[in-house]
Amino acid sequence: MSFVARCLSNELTTTSKSLLLLGPRQTGKSTLLNGIFPSAIQINLADEGTYLDFAADPRRLDQVLAAAVGQQTVFIDEIQRLPSLLNTIQKIIDDRRGLRFVLTGSSARKLRRGQANLLPGRIHTYTMGPLVSAELAYAADEQALLAFGSLPGIYTEPSSKDKMKTLSSYAATYLKEEIQAEALTKNIEGFARFLKFAAVTSSQFLDIQKLASQAQINHQTARRYFDILEDTLIVHRVDAFAKSTRTRLVQHPRYFFFDAGVLNGLLGNFTVSDDRKGPLFETLVVTQVIHSVAAKDLMGVRLSSYRTEHGAEVDLIIERQNDTLALEIKATRNIGASDLTGLTSFAKFYGKPHRAIIAYQGNEKLRIDGVEVWPWQQALQEIGL
């Protein structure tokens, strides 16, 4: 398998702090950290024997460290499996023993439920998603990304058949190892139904009541299940831009599965047909923005969507410390004046200087009535993502 350099490498290499790297399964967290810290003490809690040893004996970590003379870095994989261990880690850091901890996890929910008291400054947290355009020289195969996504092992796999087989089993692995094994819910069948219907309406506005009805569960359970999807980093919420007394905005958030390939695997359909191209392309670009912000560890970035009750929409509003971008995403190779409607509405509503961009599937850079039109990967490069 070919190697793809990750944007986070520089951040993780240059910080001297202990760190926690969160991300969904198969995004390459362990591979990255093993490459950066090859001589670290390794504790893999995904291994059942190791997990049971540490779960049965609270002193196990101290005993392992006592035997590792001269070692300064400790790499603990899948820390969410034993969140109580974080309290021991914090005490060791506070005791200033000269040890640095490098941790991975795939569930912020489990860490919170473990009530670990990781105070600011002790451990720096980073988030890692699939490969982003910057890691692929802004020249990735668009059709491959739409069909199979950009999980590292999938992207570098030459066989389409193997890609489909791995992605098709992702949901089963997620349900078994993340949901059932971590006891996030007792009703695994209900959660599996909810996951499938959530995939069907991905990229749309969130309607918990509708999802509850489709999955045959109550509203409160459906809301809890959606929280689990967010906490395990499988879906990302994009909130409404803002409330206003001047213009009524639709306040429901939109949500996106973290990877188009995983989404296709859940739906059992890897064909980028005309009826699917629009939502898939939007999922691709929105998640590329989300993951790029995390990959570059950009601070103070707020992502939202704009939609009025009359149906005027802008897919993504990107607010940064020094500027605001209105990004419209169009799954077409031809852009005309009619494609500017949402951006025009937002400009009137916002009333402040900002940059308006359309990211599309064409190959040429255009400018239409003051709006910049960019091929989508060039657009991401242009705005620093």
Secondary structure as GFF3:
##gff-version 3
##sequence-region A 1 385
A	DSSP	alpha_helix	8	14	.	.	.	ID=ss1
A	DSSP	beta_strand	18	22	.	.	.	ID=ss2
A	DSSP	alpha_helix	29	36	.	.	.	ID=ss3
A	DSSP	beta_strand	41	44	.	.	.	ID=ss4
A	DSSP	alpha_helix	48	56	.	.	.	ID=ss5
A	DSSP	alpha_helix	60	67	.	.	.	ID=ss6
A	DSSP	beta_strand	73	77	.	.	.	ID=ss7
A	DSSP	three_ten_helix	79	81	.	.	.	ID=ss8
A	DSSP	alpha_helix	85	94	.	.	.	ID=ss9
A	DSSP	beta_strand	100	105	.	.	.	ID=ss10
A	DSSP	alpha_helix	108	113	.	.	.	ID=ss11
A	DSSP	beta_strand	123	127	.	.	.	ID=ss12
A	DSSP	three_ten_helix	133	136	.	.	.	ID=ss13
A	DSSP	alpha_helix	142	148	.	.	.	ID=ss14
A	DSSP	alpha_helix	152	155	.	.	.	ID=ss15
A	DSSP	alpha_helix	160	173	.	.	.	ID=ss16
A	DSSP	pi_helix	174	180	.	.	.	ID=ss17
A	DSSP	alpha_helix	188	200	.	.	.	ID=ss18
A	DSSP	alpha_helix	208	215	.	.	.	ID=ss19
A	DSSP	alpha_helix	219	231	.	.	.	ID=ss20
A	DSSP	beta_strand	235	240	.	.	.	ID=ss21
A	DSSP	beta_strand	254	257	.	.	.	ID=ss22
A	DSSP	alpha_helix	260	267	.	.	.	ID=ss23
A	DSSP	alpha_helix	274	295	.	.	.	ID=ss24
A	DSSP	beta_strand	302	307	.	.	.	ID=ss25
A	DSSP	beta_strand	313	319	.	.	.	ID=ss26
A	DSSP	beta_strand	324	330	.	.	.	ID=ss27
A	DSSP	three_ten_helix	337	340	.	.	.	ID=ss28
A	DSSP	alpha_helix	341	350	.	.	.	ID=ss29
A	DSSP	beta_strand	355	360	.	.	.	ID=ss30
A	DSSP	beta_strand	366	368	.	.	.	ID=ss31
A	DSSP	beta_strand	371	375	.	.	.	ID=ss32
A	DSSP	alpha_helix	376	382	.	.	.	ID=ss33
###
